[in-house]
Amino acid sequence: MNQKLTISIQDYLKTIYELTENDESATTNALAQKLNISAPSVTGMIQKLASSKPALVEYQKHQGVTLTKDGRKAALEVIRHHRLIET
């Protein structure tokens, strides 16, 4: 992964991972509520993550967002790192 993951991107990836653990897509409204951010801001970030190289999420308007293979890998690294810091 040659992309720098900002704190904000890490929060999005972690939250999307948590919301999609049951093979469902995360809606922008669910993300906005969980991250305490406006829905339009969430949509903007999701579009940014979907157009990044490599794409970290797959986004379809009105269908929600899911992590790509690279996005899932990055999310798991973030979660693992946070758990290590906690211990």
Beta strands, then each sheet from edge to edge (+ up, - down):
strand 1: 57-60
strand 2: 64-67
sheet 1: 1+ 2-
end
